[in-house]
Amino acid sequence: MRRLLLILRREYLAYLLTPGFFIALLIVPLIFVATAVLPSLLSRHTPAPRVVILDLTGIGPEAPGRYLEARIREGRTRNLPQEQAAVLAPPPPGLVGVRTPQDAGERIQAFYREQDPDANPPIILVLAGGADAIEARLWTPRARLIDLSGSLEDDLSEWARERRMKALGLSGADIRRVSEAGIDVQTYSPESRTGKVTFTDRLPQLAALGVSYLLVSLILAGSGMILTSVVEEKSSRVIEVLVTSAHPAELLLGKVLGVLCLFLTVLGALAGVGVLAAGQLPAGNAREAVGAIFDNGLLGWAALFLASGFLLYGSIFAGLAAFCETPREAQSLATPLSLMMVAPLILVVSALQAPDSPFLRAAALFPPFTPFLMLLRIADGAPAWEVATGLALMAATTAGAIWIGVQAYRTGALAQGPPRLAAILRNAFTRRA
């Protein structure tokens, strides 16, 4: 036990006292802040799309082009946030006098070829046809620009509805009343504190989703660190000296637990930042989101599943790495395990729609997926027997993974040559005195 603690302490301090660790510790909160703030900043500083409307319908004062121009001037373009509201631009000189959509298309292409794409050329909407069959073509200088087709289509559809209602004899006031008519459907549930389901009621599930992604990132990063450390010791033959000085189980568990303590430190630091943020944030969704992580005991469960997942995957990674003398060999063996860790993320998103589906319940009881999916089940109010079963299966699988990892580590430490999967499995399950 004393040697195990010494190895644990050495591994922990070896990473903790490096400048890179503190830089990474500062970067993680900055990434969360940037993820929340940058999209808003980018949308505010993105030039508003300029729109040119060429109406070739010849309908007159009630033409769809004039209707769209009025809505754009008034900032009433449908389904667009205010910071992305379009602005009108005058038609380019080369488009004055066009008669057909085909002629307009040829001139627009020539116009775009002469323009600098970075100079924010306008988007050009060409309207043609008759009152009952409007043809709309939206031209953009680049296909990946903000697509306004959906918004303009909604506005044109509203114009068509208003025109038909006027043809039926409805007045402008009647048309406005019809357009504004709607029914707001409110969701209620006995599980909600107020009866009415709000964003606050969905926060535990969303918080569990975020913590699950965090656990995948931490376990994946930590397993990679263990892999690199063992490969370095194997390539420099330090591992042969270590095996003669301590039991392989002490060496493997010391490494895994040392890195685990490091990432528990990271989790604790992030929790501290969250507590401070919750106290400083104004009342609202952001403050409630931080509070949801603490109020539902999510952080404690996260620490438990981080530890179990780390022991499970870290032990296997360390055992595999003991057979490898180069990082390339280690990566080729570790890739399937890495994919297994990432696989639950496919289920995590769908779990928001059906957190109590039988498939998700079964997947959460599959030990390699339990650390990442059981959090979502707990946030949804999983019964105690389900959580206990998941923990029991996870504990048994982790114990087996540690045993296999120790056997593989013992054999791999002294093995030479490129690793072979059949030999690794044979040696891992071979019983020794």
Secondary structure, DSSP 8 states (H G I E B T S, - for coil): -HHHHHHHHHHHHHHHTSHHHHHHHHHHHHHHHHHHHHHHHHHHHS---EEEEEE-S---TT-HHHHHHHHHHTT--TT--GGG--EE----GGGTT--SHHHHHHHHHHHHHHS-GGG---EEEEEEEETTEEEEEEE-SSTTS---HHHHHHHHHHHHHHHHHHHTT--HHHHHHHHH-------B-TTSSSSB--HHHHHHHHHHHHHHHHHHHHHHHHHHHHHHHHHHHHHTTHHHHHHHHS-HHHHHHHHHHHHHHHHHHHHHHHHHHHHHHHHHS-TTHHHHHHHHHHHTTHHHHHHHHHHHHHHHHHHHHHHHHTT-SSHHHHHHHHHHHHHHHHTHHHHHHHHTT-TT-HHHHHHHTSTTTHHHHHHHHHHTT--HHHHHHHHHHHHHHHHHHHHHHHHHHHHHTT--SS--HHHHHHHHT----
